[in-house]
Amino acid sequence: MRVLVIGASGVIGTRLVPRLREQGHEVVGTSRSAAKAEQLSALGAEPAVLDVLDASAVRDVVAAAHPDAIIYESTAIKGISDFKHLDRSFGPTNRLRTEGTDNVLAAARQAGVSRIIAQSYAPNRYKREGGMVKTEDDWLDPSPPAAMTQTVSAMNHLDRAVSLAGGIALRYGGFYGAPDDDMVAAIRSRKFPIVGNGAGMISFIHLDDAAAATVLALDHEGPAIYNIVDDEPAPARVWMPEVAKIIGARPPFRIPRLAAKLVAGDLAVMMATEARGASNEKAKRELGWTLHYPSWREGFAAMAAGQAKAAA
């Protein structure tokens, strides 16, 4: 196919473009700045500069690319740690997930492109009742903490809009695997404590496995929603000390719920004590997806080994 990857210079896009090329696809990749054009060319994509919030520019780029499929991966997430004001931190990404999504879908309709895949998110979204691991058919949280209501609304908008357009929304897990992984740095500096009972679950996904699942989704029809996560959803009390051990850091300290609430707010406490994990069974079954890193334990170990080798 001829594939337009919007947001091709991001952490997923830079892994996605080479995989698409390996499968024989032609790729047009966009970035927000002309400075990334050389990088995209080196990866095998035809580069294009695009501000996805400019509806006219999106129409022009889609029309010029003549794509058979569009993969929408644009975000503006970088080093977010202020959980008391998450909506403010995620403001630019929320616009990309609402206005940006609408612009891309409108341009796709005008160009007659029906095969759409878009980046969504799985952690901290499912209803905090019942089982600790949720499928795509389970209810989303109807009353998220106030600090993330706009962020949740933006993700819900993307899922709904892409589904109504007949596309596929990929609810990725918590990303890891980048050379400058922010989470690893935070654990190394003990910025992530275990709160209360540490029962809050997270589902991770290595960036390479996320890219592999995205390529497979191209061969499937929508509408559909998939959790793109690994095989081992894990509570904070398990994954935090284990990752610290893998990277050679001191174990995280523990703090009571009330202290965490005062310091970091209700959202941080929810994530650490009540959040649900996500099941990947549907994606493995329907996409024929096999993970290179079935568990975050293997993935973090491989990442730590790679960093050690690079440092040596």
Secondary structure, DSSP 8 states (H G I E B T S, - for coil): -EEEEETTTSTTHHHHHHHHHHTT-EEEEEESSGGGHHHHHHHT-EEEE--TT-HHHHHHHHHHH--SEEEE------S---GGGHHHHTHHHHHIIIIIHHHHHHHHHHHT--EEEEEEE-TT-B-SSS-SEE-TTS-B-SS--GGGHHHHHHHHHHHHHHHHTT-EEEEE-EEE--TT-HHHHHHHTT-S-EETT---EE-EEEHHHHHHHHHHHTTS-SSEEEEE--S--EEHHHHHHHHHHHTT-----EE-HHHHHHHH-HHHHHHHHT--EE--HHHHHHH----SSSSHHHHHHHHHHHHHHHH-
